[in-house]
């Protein structure tokens, strides 16, 4: 086979492949199938926004929390949804901050993911020493 004939065959095969894929409507494919379809329209892996309040200072600015929904995990025989906040922004139209959020408010999400944060109620025992206590004792 001559080089010129080879290039003709290669060109026809590639153009036929290109033309055969044009105009084909492909639906979006889900990588993770739903065992339980979402009731509230929240799709795992897609972000949604929740309005909340910043607690870093006494101003209590309004925040819009970007939340990433994870696949539900089974705990005590029930499926529980897991939300992971990933970004904080100011809430538009809030009477205190009107869409702006200070640096302290934006970085407050780092406290949630800090490895040394308290994961249960603690009681101060002495000079810098803490002891874990139950939730009932903490609320009392």
N, CA and C atoms as a LAMMPS dump frame, in Angstrom:
ITEM: TIMESTEP
0
ITEM: NUMBER OF ATOMS
420
ITEM: BOX BOUNDS ff ff ff
-5.0000000000000000e+02 5.0000000000000000e+02
-5.0000000000000000e+02 5.0000000000000000e+02
-5.0000000000000000e+02 5.0000000000000000e+02
ITEM: ATOMS id mol type element x y z
1 1 1 N 0.856 -1.175 0
2 1 2 C 0 0 0
3 1 3 C 0.904 1.241 0
4 2 1 N 0.539 2.163 -0.864
5 2 2 C 1.314 3.392 -0.962
6 2 3 C 0.926 4.328 0.174
7 3 1 N 1.838 5.238 0.466
8 3 2 C 1.579 6.181 1.549
9 3 3 C 0.361 7.045 1.24
10 4 1 N 0.204 7.449 0.014
11 4 2 C -0.916 8.303 -0.375
12 4 3 C -2.237 7.563 -0.187
13 5 1 N -2.298 6.283 -0.541
14 5 2 C -3.524 5.493 -0.343
15 5 3 C -3.821 5.293 1.142
16 6 1 N -2.755 5.09 1.913
17 6 2 C -2.944 4.924 3.358
18 6 3 C -3.541 6.186 3.983
19 7 1 N -3.036 7.352 3.596
20 7 2 C -3.565 8.61 4.139
21 7 3 C -5.015 8.841 3.7
22 8 1 N -5.375 8.423 2.47
23 8 2 C -6.766 8.549 2.028
24 8 3 C -7.688 7.692 2.884
25 9 1 N -7.285 6.436 3.138
26 9 2 C -8.108 5.533 3.95
27 9 3 C -8.217 6.064 5.381
28 10 1 N -7.103 6.54 5.92
29 10 2 C -7.101 7.09 7.276
30 10 3 C -7.994 8.325 7.377
31 11 1 N -7.951 9.194 6.392
32 11 2 C -8.797 10.385 6.381
33 11 3 C -10.268 10.042 6.284
34 12 1 N -10.622 9.059 5.453
35 12 2 C -12.028 8.658 5.321
36 12 3 C -12.528 8.005 6.607
37 13 1 N -11.694 7.186 7.244
38 13 2 C -12.12 6.522 8.477
39 13 3 C -12.319 7.528 9.603
40 14 1 N -11.411 8.503 9.719
41 14 2 C -11.554 9.48 10.799
42 14 3 C -12.728 10.417 10.545
43 15 1 N -12.971 10.809 9.282
44 15 2 C -14.12 11.677 9.001
45 15 3 C -15.429 10.922 9.187
46 16 1 N -15.45 9.633 8.883
47 16 2 C -16.669 8.845 9.105
48 16 3 C -16.958 8.72 10.597
49 17 1 N -15.913 8.552 11.385
50 17 2 C -16.094 8.482 12.84
51 17 3 C -16.616 9.804 13.378
52 18 1 N -16.065 10.911 12.912
53 18 2 C -16.492 12.229 13.356
54 18 3 C -17.94 12.502 12.968
55 19 1 N -18.305 12.18 11.724
56 19 2 C -19.669 12.438 11.269
57 19 3 C -20.693 11.533 11.958
58 20 1 N -20.289 10.337 12.315
59 20 2 C -21.252 9.447 12.958
60 20 3 C -21.577 9.897 14.383
61 21 1 N -20.671 10.668 15
62 21 2 C -20.953 11.123 16.364
63 21 3 C -21.661 12.463 16.405
64 22 1 N -21.773 13.162 15.283
65 22 2 C -22.45 14.459 15.258
66 22 3 C -23.958 14.269 15.351
67 23 1 N -24.595 15.106 16.123
68 23 2 C -26.042 15.088 16.22
69 23 3 C -26.6 14.039 17.152
70 24 1 N -25.748 13.288 17.789
71 24 2 C -26.231 12.27 18.725
72 24 3 C -26.413 12.924 20.084
73 25 1 N -27.603 12.875 20.586
74 25 2 C -27.888 13.445 21.905
75 25 3 C -27.524 12.429 22.979
76 26 1 N -26.589 12.803 23.81
77 26 2 C -26.21 11.922 24.913
78 26 3 C -26.71 12.555 26.199
79 27 1 N -27.424 11.789 26.976
80 27 2 C -27.896 12.277 28.263
81 27 3 C -26.773 12.295 29.276
82 28 1 N -26.99 13.05 30.323
83 28 2 C -25.983 13.068 31.374
84 28 3 C -26.033 11.75 32.116
85 29 1 N -24.889 11.2 32.348
86 29 2 C -24.811 9.919 33.021
87 29 3 C -24.429 10.133 34.47
88 30 1 N -25.051 9.412 35.33
89 30 2 C -24.736 9.474 36.747
90 30 3 C -23.66 8.439 37.046
91 31 1 N -22.593 8.871 37.689
92 31 2 C -21.539 7.942 38.049
93 31 3 C -21.954 7.083 39.238
94 32 1 N -22.765 7.653 40.115
95 32 2 C -23.187 6.944 41.314
96 32 3 C -24.684 6.689 41.2
97 33 1 N -25.12 5.464 41.111
98 33 2 C -26.558 5.199 41.024
99 33 3 C -27.218 5.451 42.375
100 34 1 N -28.46 5.855 42.329
101 34 2 C -29.206 6.12 43.553
102 34 3 C -29.875 4.844 44.04
103 35 1 N -29.55 4.441 45.246
104 35 2 C -30.286 3.348 45.855
105 35 3 C -31.595 3.876 46.414
106 36 1 N -31.515 5.07 46.981
107 36 2 C -32.706 5.76 47.475
108 36 3 C -32.744 7.11 46.77
109 37 1 N -33.75 7.374 45.952
110 37 2 C -33.779 8.654 45.244
111 37 3 C -33.933 9.814 46.224
112 38 1 N -33.297 10.943 45.934
113 38 2 C -33.399 12.081 46.853
114 38 3 C -34.827 12.62 46.915
115 39 1 N -35.293 12.872 48.135
116 39 2 C -36.66 13.378 48.314
117 39 3 C -36.729 14.882 48.134
118 40 1 N -35.654 15.57 48.535
119 40 2 C -35.701 17.021 48.51
120 40 3 C -34.992 17.624 47.302
121 41 1 N -34.622 16.808 46.342
122 41 2 C -34.008 17.314 45.131
123 41 3 C -32.525 17.592 45.248
124 42 1 N -31.901 17.252 46.366
125 42 2 C -30.47 17.466 46.534
126 42 3 C -29.737 16.26 45.974
127 43 1 N -28.816 16.516 45.068
128 43 2 C -28.092 15.451 44.397
129 43 3 C -26.691 15.354 45
130 44 1 N -26.259 14.167 45.428
131 44 2 C -24.895 14.037 45.949
132 44 3 C -23.856 14.438 44.92
133 45 1 N -22.883 15.202 45.368
134 45 2 C -21.832 15.665 44.473
135 45 3 C -22.081 17.032 43.896
136 46 1 N -23.297 17.548 43.991
137 46 2 C -23.615 18.89 43.527
138 46 3 C -23.778 19.813 44.729
139 47 1 N -23.285 21.018 44.594
140 47 2 C -23.352 21.972 45.694
141 47 3 C -24.712 22.657 45.739
142 48 1 N -25.169 22.96 46.942
143 48 2 C -26.339 23.805 47.125
144 48 3 C -26.02 24.794 48.243
145 49 1 N -26.859 25.796 48.419
146 49 2 C -26.565 26.885 49.343
147 49 3 C -27.606 26.928 50.459
148 50 1 N -27.118 27.194 51.674
149 50 2 C -27.974 27.306 52.85
150 50 3 C -27.695 28.656 53.499
151 51 1 N -28.726 29.37 53.878
152 51 2 C -28.559 30.646 54.575
153 51 3 C -28.386 30.386 56.061
154 52 1 N -27.431 31.089 56.661
155 52 2 C -27.149 30.896 58.078
156 52 3 C -26.603 32.189 58.657
157 53 1 N -26.065 32.1 59.866
158 53 2 C -25.52 33.248 60.57
159 53 3 C -24.101 32.959 61.011
160 54 1 N -23.211 33.925 60.864
161 54 2 C -21.828 33.796 61.299
162 54 3 C -21.769 34.051 62.807
163 55 1 N -20.991 33.245 63.507
164 55 2 C -20.888 33.388 64.967
165 55 3 C -19.477 33.758 65.413
166 56 1 N -18.672 34.304 64.512
167 56 2 C -17.299 34.662 64.857
168 56 3 C -17.219 35.93 65.706
169 57 1 N -18.19 36.8 65.607
170 57 2 C -18.196 38.019 66.417
171 57 3 C -19.642 38.337 66.807
172 58 1 N -19.865 39.315 67.675
173 58 2 C -21.242 39.628 68.104
174 58 3 C -22.129 40.244 67.026
175 59 1 N -21.583 40.578 65.851
176 59 2 C -22.397 41.211 64.808
177 59 3 C -23.409 40.251 64.204
178 60 1 N -23.123 38.945 64.185
179 60 2 C -24.007 37.925 63.619
180 60 3 C -24.402 38.25 62.178
181 61 1 N -23.41 38.33 61.322
182 61 2 C -23.641 38.609 59.902
183 61 3 C -24.325 37.428 59.23
184 62 1 N -25.093 37.706 58.199
185 62 2 C -25.737 36.652 57.429
186 62 3 C -24.757 36.027 56.46
187 63 1 N -24.739 34.719 56.396
188 63 2 C -23.832 34.019 55.487
189 63 3 C -24.607 33.063 54.601
190 64 1 N -24.063 32.853 53.426
191 64 2 C -24.56 31.848 52.507
192 64 3 C -23.517 30.738 52.499
193 65 1 N -23.908 29.548 52.94
194 65 2 C -22.984 28.433 53.085
195 65 3 C -23.115 27.529 51.865
196 66 1 N -22.001 27.347 51.151
197 66 2 C -21.978 26.409 50.028
198 66 3 C -21.729 25.025 50.609
199 67 1 N -22.684 24.125 50.392
200 67 2 C -22.642 22.805 51.008
201 67 3 C -22.571 21.744 49.919
202 68 1 N -21.675 20.78 50.113
203 68 2 C -21.55 19.656 49.187
204 68 3 C -22.194 18.446 49.842
205 69 1 N -23.17 17.878 49.171
206 69 2 C -23.887 16.712 49.681
207 69 3 C -23.079 15.462 49.386
208 70 1 N -22.872 14.638 50.395
209 70 2 C -22.179 13.366 50.215
210 70 3 C -23.198 12.245 50.207
211 71 1 N -22.756 11.073 49.815
212 71 2 C -23.646 9.917 49.844
213 71 3 C -24.036 9.611 51.281
214 72 1 N -25.286 9.23 51.517
215 72 2 C -25.712 8.939 52.887
216 72 3 C -25.016 7.705 53.451
217 73 1 N -24.75 7.761 54.763
218 73 2 C -24.166 6.62 55.457
219 73 3 C -25.192 6.042 56.406
220 74 1 N -25.07 4.758 56.638
221 74 2 C -25.995 4.09 57.546
222 74 3 C -25.453 4.184 58.967
223 75 1 N -26.303 4.652 59.868
224 75 2 C -25.928 4.771 61.273
225 75 3 C -27.132 4.354 62.107
226 76 1 N -26.945 3.354 62.942
227 76 2 C -28.021 2.815 63.792
228 76 3 C -29.207 2.328 62.957
229 77 1 N -28.933 1.734 61.818
230 77 2 C -29.991 1.181 60.983
231 77 3 C -30.722 2.195 60.131
232 78 1 N -30.328 3.482 60.18
233 78 2 C -30.979 4.517 59.39
234 78 3 C -29.946 5.192 58.499
235 79 1 N -30.39 5.592 57.319
236 79 2 C -29.509 6.341 56.433
237 79 3 C -29.512 7.796 56.849
238 80 1 N -28.332 8.36 57.027
239 80 2 C -28.215 9.755 57.426
240 80 3 C -27.454 10.511 56.347
241 81 1 N -28.014 11.646 55.971
242 81 2 C -27.362 12.486 54.973
243 81 3 C -26.149 13.163 55.593
244 82 1 N -25.17 13.424 54.774
245 82 2 C -23.966 14.101 55.222
246 82 3 C -23.762 15.346 54.384
247 83 1 N -23.68 16.481 55.038
248 83 2 C -23.406 17.737 54.366
249 83 3 C -22.01 18.192 54.753
250 84 1 N -21.269 18.682 53.79
251 84 2 C -19.937 19.201 54.049
252 84 3 C -19.88 20.651 53.596
253 85 1 N -19.852 21.595 54.546
254 85 2 C -19.693 22.998 54.152
255 85 3 C -18.313 23.211 53.541
256 86 1 N -18.264 23.881 52.411
257 86 2 C -16.978 24.084 51.757
258 86 3 C -16.646 25.561 51.531
259 87 1 N -17.619 26.476 51.618
260 87 2 C -17.344 27.889 51.367
261 87 3 C -18.389 28.745 52.066
262 88 1 N -17.949 29.867 52.639
263 88 2 C -18.848 30.84 53.255
264 88 3 C -18.749 32.15 52.486
265 89 1 N -19.892 32.747 52.208
266 89 2 C -19.956 34.046 51.555
267 89 3 C -21.001 34.883 52.275
268 90 1 N -20.95 36.201 52.076
269 90 2 C -21.939 37.081 52.666
270 90 3 C -23.304 36.879 52.033
271 91 1 N -24.347 37.073 52.823
272 91 2 C -25.721 36.877 52.352
273 91 3 C -26.27 38.195 51.812
274 92 1 N -26.644 38.184 50.537
275 92 2 C -27.187 39.379 49.892
276 92 3 C -28.488 39.807 50.574
277 93 1 N -28.62 41.082 50.837
278 93 2 C -29.844 41.622 51.399
279 93 3 C -29.964 41.479 52.9
280 94 1 N -28.968 40.961 53.578
281 94 2 C -29.011 40.841 55.041
282 94 3 C -28.839 42.236 55.641
283 95 1 N -29.614 42.596 56.678
284 95 2 C -29.563 43.963 57.209
285 95 3 C -28.229 44.329 57.871
286 96 1 N -27.447 43.382 58.303
287 96 2 C -26.189 43.696 58.982
288 96 3 C -25.047 43.86 57.985
289 97 1 N -24.859 42.894 57.098
290 97 2 C -23.675 42.927 56.23
291 97 3 C -23.978 43.098 54.748
292 98 1 N -25.178 42.894 54.303
293 98 2 C -25.613 43.096 52.917
294 98 3 C -24.657 42.496 51.89
295 99 1 N -24.324 41.242 52.059
296 99 2 C -23.522 40.534 51.07
297 99 3 C -22.033 40.539 51.319
298 100 1 N -21.565 41.301 52.291
299 100 2 C -20.132 41.321 52.587
300 100 3 C -19.846 40.409 53.773
301 101 1 N -18.664 39.849 53.805
302 101 2 C -18.25 39.003 54.918
303 101 3 C -16.781 39.262 55.17
304 102 1 N -16.434 39.512 56.424
305 102 2 C -15.054 39.846 56.759
306 102 3 C -14.147 38.619 56.61
307 103 1 N -12.859 38.856 56.709
308 103 2 C -11.88 37.787 56.573
309 103 3 C -12.042 36.756 57.674
310 104 1 N -12.365 37.209 58.866
311 104 2 C -12.551 36.281 59.988
312 104 3 C -13.749 35.366 59.742
313 105 1 N -14.82 35.908 59.193
314 105 2 C -16.002 35.103 58.891
315 105 3 C -15.748 34.095 57.779
316 106 1 N -15.009 34.522 56.74
317 106 2 C -14.723 33.604 55.634
318 106 3 C -13.787 32.48 56.058
319 107 1 N -12.874 32.77 56.973
320 107 2 C -11.922 31.733 57.391
321 107 3 C -12.451 30.892 58.546
322 108 1 N -13.633 31.19 59.053
323 108 2 C -14.17 30.424 60.184
324 108 3 C -14.482 28.976 59.813
325 109 1 N -14.596 28.684 58.538
326 109 2 C -14.86 27.305 58.125
327 109 3 C -13.656 26.413 58.425
328 110 1 N -12.481 27.015 58.549
329 110 2 C -11.281 26.232 58.851
330 110 3 C -11.341 25.638 60.262
331 111 1 N -12.09 26.272 61.168
332 111 2 C -12.237 25.704 62.514
333 111 3 C -12.957 24.368 62.469
334 112 1 N -13.867 24.224 61.524
335 112 2 C -14.629 22.982 61.4
336 112 3 C -13.735 21.806 61.024
337 113 1 N -12.75 22.051 60.179
338 113 2 C -11.907 20.976 59.684
339 113 3 C -10.549 20.896 60.386
340 114 1 N -10.335 21.704 61.418
341 114 2 C -9.054 21.685 62.124
342 114 3 C -8.894 20.361 62.875
343 115 1 N -7.735 19.712 62.783
344 115 2 C -7.581 18.401 63.431
345 115 3 C -7.58 18.454 64.957
346 116 1 N -7.281 19.617 65.555
347 116 2 C -7.219 19.717 67.016
348 116 3 C -8.492 20.284 67.636
349 117 1 N -9.568 20.374 66.88
350 117 2 C -10.793 20.95 67.444
351 117 3 C -11.438 19.982 68.434
352 118 1 N -12.257 20.529 69.326
353 118 2 C -12.981 19.694 70.287
354 118 3 C -14.105 18.973 69.562
355 119 1 N -14.223 17.683 69.75
356 119 2 C -15.241 16.889 69.077
357 119 3 C -16.367 16.472 70.014
358 120 1 N -16.256 16.82 71.28
359 120 2 C -17.285 16.526 72.271
360 120 3 C -17.175 17.583 73.353
361 121 1 N -18.17 17.704 74.224
362 121 2 C -18.098 18.709 75.28
363 121 3 C -16.919 18.438 76.21
364 122 1 N -16.254 19.503 76.613
365 122 2 C -15.104 19.397 77.502
366 122 3 C -15.323 20.311 78.703
367 123 1 N -14.826 19.892 79.845
368 123 2 C -14.914 20.687 81.063
369 123 3 C -13.501 21.073 81.469
370 124 1 N -13.32 22.361 81.792
371 124 2 C -12.01 22.832 82.197
372 124 3 C -11.744 22.371 83.616
373 125 1 N -10.686 21.612 83.809
374 125 2 C -10.383 21.018 85.112
375 125 3 C -9.387 21.854 85.914
376 126 1 N -8.437 22.423 85.284
377 126 2 C -7.422 23.189 86.016
378 126 3 C -6.744 24.143 85.069
379 127 1 N -5.452 24.259 85.208
380 127 2 C -4.681 25.177 84.372
381 127 3 C -4.482 24.59 82.974
382 128 1 N -5.382 24.889 82.086
383 128 2 C -5.274 24.438 80.701
384 128 3 C -5.613 22.98 80.467
385 129 1 N -6.122 22.277 81.475
386 129 2 C -6.471 20.866 81.321
387 129 3 C -7.973 20.733 81.099
388 130 1 N -8.356 19.898 80.157
389 130 2 C -9.759 19.663 79.849
390 130 3 C -10.053 18.174 79.98
391 131 1 N -11.279 17.869 80.389
392 131 2 C -11.727 16.474 80.49
393 131 3 C -13.034 16.329 79.73
394 132 1 N -13.215 15.24 78.981
395 132 2 C -14.466 15.048 78.242
396 132 3 C -15.625 14.757 79.181
397 133 1 N -16.791 15.347 78.846
398 133 2 C -18.013 15.106 79.623
399 133 3 C -19.133 14.741 78.648
400 134 1 N -20.26 14.262 79.158
401 134 2 C -21.384 13.888 78.297
402 134 3 C -22.165 15.127 77.876
403 135 1 N -22.999 14.949 76.852
404 135 2 C -23.818 16.051 76.372
405 135 3 C -24.854 16.46 77.423
406 136 1 N -25.409 15.511 78.139
407 136 2 C -26.401 15.829 79.158
408 136 3 C -25.804 16.702 80.253
409 137 1 N -24.586 16.379 80.665
410 137 2 C -23.909 17.185 81.686
411 137 3 C -23.612 18.576 81.142
412 138 1 N -23.23 18.666 79.888
413 138 2 C -22.907 19.973 79.3
414 138 3 C -24.163 20.848 79.199
415 139 1 N -25.295 20.263 78.833
416 139 2 C -26.524 21.053 78.727
417 139 3 C -27.055 21.467 80.091
418 140 1 N -26.798 20.647 81.115
419 140 2 C -27.259 20.982 82.467
420 140 3 C -26.432 22.137 82.998
